[in-house]
Amino acid sequence: FGEPPPSRPGQHLIPGRFMKTTKEPRYQGHPCPRTIGHMRWLVHWFARGTVLDPFAGTGTTLRVCKRINRNCILIEQNPEYCNHIAREHELEVECHTQNT
């Protein structure tokens, strides 16, 4: 994937581990949920333009981007989650499936 982009002045990532529990609702037991706070932090510190989320899941990235007026592109392979995002945000989407 190449070299990561340089960090912004004064915004260096410090290696470590951070654990936090949340009371935010989770959609149908998604295997890897992200909190609004976590995604807001990621978008704020690391996204400079349009946000690409190749694992959209339940649409947390879209919720954050809408709140802060940022463009985003979501990709989700599971039609159930794709349809959930479309219903929740009243979007017209195309959910494609690929048979292998």
trRosetta pair geometry for C-beta under 8 A, 3 or more apart (Angstrom, degrees):
i j d omega theta_ij theta_ji phi_ij phi_ji
5 48 7.8 -96 126 -8 166 133
7 11 5.3 -152 171 91 103 79
7 12 5.0 122 96 -99 164 56
7 13 6.6 -158 -93 -7 139 80
8 11 4.2 24 66 38 93 128
8 45 7.9 -141 25 -165 119 64
11 45 5.9 -176 -175 -152 125 93
13 45 8.0 113 -77 146 91 136
20 35 7.7 -69 94 9 119 154
22 35 4.9 -169 -92 -93 165 134
22 37 7.7 -170 -107 28 128 119
24 35 5.3 138 23 -129 148 90
24 36 6.5 174 -116 3 155 95
26 29 6.7 72 120 -87 117 26
26 30 6.0 -134 178 29 99 91
26 33 4.6 -81 -130 -73 109 165
26 58 7.8 177 -165 -9 58 163
27 30 5.4 40 71 -27 83 114
27 33 7.4 151 31 -104 75 117
27 57 8.0 143 57 155 124 91
27 58 4.1 145 31 -117 143 143
27 81 7.8 112 110 -120 137 85
27 84 6.3 102 -178 178 148 154
28 80 7.8 -84 80 148 160 127
28 84 7.9 -128 11 -90 127 152
30 33 4.8 110 75 -67 112 85
30 57 5.5 76 -165 -166 145 112
30 58 5.5 -105 -53 -32 154 115
30 81 7.3 80 -109 -101 116 123
32 55 7.7 -9 81 146 134 134
32 57 6.8 -119 77 -93 86 142
33 57 7.1 166 -107 165 50 149
33 58 6.9 1 -120 17 87 130
33 60 7.5 113 -168 -41 70 141
34 38 5.1 -121 -173 81 89 127
34 39 5.2 92 134 -52 125 102
34 57 7.3 129 12 56 97 153
34 60 4.8 -164 77 74 99 161
34 61 7.8 38 74 -49 142 76
35 38 4.5 97 57 4 84 102
35 39 7.0 -160 89 -1 45 85
35 60 7.4 146 135 -151 8 144
36 39 6.1 -63 -148 43 29 105
36 40 6.0 32 155 -24 67 109
36 60 6.3 -141 -85 -158 55 99
36 63 6.3 -73 -112 106 101 127
36 64 6.2 163 -154 -75 72 94
37 40 5.7 -53 -142 34 28 112
37 41 6.4 30 157 -20 62 106
38 41 5.8 -57 -154 34 29 112
38 42 6.5 27 152 -17 65 106
39 42 5.5 -52 -145 37 36 112
39 43 6.1 33 158 -17 68 106
39 60 4.9 172 -29 136 156 107
39 61 5.5 -143 -159 -91 135 57
39 63 7.7 85 84 67 148 92
39 64 4.5 -147 117 -31 113 152
40 43 6.0 -56 -145 40 28 107
40 44 6.1 29 156 -21 64 112
40 64 5.0 -158 -78 -137 67 120
40 67 7.6 -40 -102 76 110 135
40 68 7.3 131 -136 -31 89 133
41 44 5.8 -58 -145 37 26 112
41 45 6.2 0 168 1 64 115
42 45 6.6 -73 -141 47 21 93
42 46 5.6 -38 -175 33 63 118
42 47 7.2 60 134 -19 72 103
43 46 7.2 -77 -115 55 13 77
43 47 4.7 -30 -149 25 58 131
43 51 5.8 -32 -121 -91 102 145
43 61 7.4 139 -66 -145 121 80
43 64 5.5 165 0 133 149 132
43 65 6.7 -160 -130 -78 155 74
43 68 6.9 157 117 49 137 147
43 70 6.6 179 -178 44 130 165
44 47 7.7 33 -8 39 12 89
44 68 7.8 -143 -78 -121 84 170
47 51 4.7 -10 -143 -92 152 94
47 70 7.2 73 116 -175 135 154
49 71 7.8 -24 156 60 67 106
50 70 7.4 156 -122 169 41 88
50 71 4.3 -42 -116 94 90 108
50 72 6.4 163 -174 -96 74 32
50 73 6.4 46 156 -11 117 97
51 61 6.1 -155 129 180 133 116
51 65 5.6 -141 37 -87 134 129
51 70 5.9 57 -8 134 113 126
51 71 7.1 169 22 96 72 53
51 72 4.1 -24 68 -110 96 94
51 73 7.4 -173 92 26 52 63
52 72 7.2 176 -77 -160 25 70
52 73 5.0 -10 -113 62 71 103
52 75 7.7 15 -176 -2 85 106
53 56 5.1 99 112 -90 114 67
53 61 4.1 167 -57 40 155 168
53 62 7.7 -110 32 -41 146 73
53 72 6.3 17 0 180 105 118
53 73 7.2 178 29 87 65 53
53 74 5.1 -11 68 -113 104 68
53 75 7.0 -171 98 29 57 70
54 75 4.6 -11 -139 57 53 123
55 75 7.3 -11 -52 82 28 84
55 76 7.1 78 -162 -104 32 67
56 59 6.0 19 168 -83 100 53
56 61 6.6 -102 -131 37 69 117
56 62 7.2 33 -154 -24 109 109
56 74 3.7 62 -96 -170 136 108
56 75 6.0 166 -22 63 105 32
56 76 3.9 -77 49 -57 108 106
56 81 6.8 157 94 135 91 119
56 82 7.5 78 76 -93 132 65
56 85 6.3 -12 144 -65 129 156
57 60 6.8 -2 79 7 116 97
57 76 6.6 -159 -26 -115 21 118
57 81 5.6 -94 -169 -163 29 146
58 81 5.9 -97 -79 -147 48 100
58 84 6.0 -51 -136 112 71 137
58 85 6.9 165 -178 -70 34 85
59 62 4.4 -40 -170 36 88 119
59 63 6.1 95 130 -26 87 91
59 74 6.9 -8 -113 -121 72 161
59 81 7.7 177 -28 174 82 89
59 84 7.0 -150 -8 108 119 92
59 85 3.8 147 -66 -115 128 98
59 88 6.2 177 59 67 156 138
59 89 6.6 -150 -176 -26 153 124
60 63 5.6 -51 -151 32 36 114
60 64 6.5 33 153 -16 67 104
61 64 5.8 -56 -151 38 32 109
61 65 6.2 28 155 -17 67 110
61 72 5.7 178 139 -170 104 157
61 74 6.6 159 74 -94 120 101
62 65 5.7 -57 -141 40 31 109
62 66 6.2 33 159 -21 66 106
62 72 5.9 -151 -98 75 60 138
62 74 5.9 -32 -57 -51 111 137
62 85 6.4 98 21 -156 153 113
62 89 6.2 -61 137 -66 138 156
63 66 6.0 -56 -150 34 26 110
63 67 6.6 26 153 -20 61 108
63 89 8.0 -138 -77 -80 68 114
64 67 5.8 -60 -154 34 32 112
64 68 6.5 -5 162 9 68 109
64 70 7.8 -12 119 44 78 121
65 68 6.5 -72 -142 52 29 88
65 69 7.9 -92 168 80 58 6
65 70 4.2 -97 -148 73 83 93
65 71 6.9 -46 180 106 130 6
65 72 4.1 -137 -47 -20 173 126
66 69 7.6 26 -171 -76 28 36
66 89 7.5 -167 -54 -132 153 121
74 85 6.7 -144 119 179 162 165
76 81 5.0 -121 175 97 142 113
76 82 4.7 -180 83 -73 120 83
76 85 7.0 147 6 -3 154 141
78 81 4.4 62 84 15 109 106
78 82 6.6 179 90 -13 54 87
79 82 5.2 -55 -141 40 36 117
79 83 6.0 35 161 -18 70 105
79 95 4.8 96 -127 163 84 140
79 97 6.3 -33 -53 -68 120 110
80 83 6.1 -58 -150 38 24 107
80 84 6.5 30 149 -23 61 107
81 84 5.3 -49 -147 32 36 118
81 85 6.5 39 154 -20 66 100
82 85 6.0 -54 -155 33 29 110
82 86 6.6 28 150 -17 63 108
82 93 6.3 -148 174 115 96 143
82 95 4.2 128 117 -108 147 116
83 86 5.5 -53 -146 37 36 114
83 87 6.3 34 156 -18 68 105
83 95 6.4 -33 -55 -47 78 155
84 87 6.0 -57 -148 38 28 107
84 88 6.1 24 158 -17 65 112
85 88 5.9 -59 -142 39 26 109
85 89 6.1 -10 170 13 64 115
85 91 7.0 -23 130 41 81 131
85 93 7.1 44 92 -22 103 161
86 89 6.8 -79 -142 53 19 86
86 90 7.9 40 167 -131 54 6
86 91 4.8 -108 -135 69 63 89
86 92 7.2 56 -151 -114 112 14
86 93 4.4 -120 -90 17 117 118
86 95 7.7 -91 -27 -44 140 111
87 90 7.5 16 -171 -73 27 44
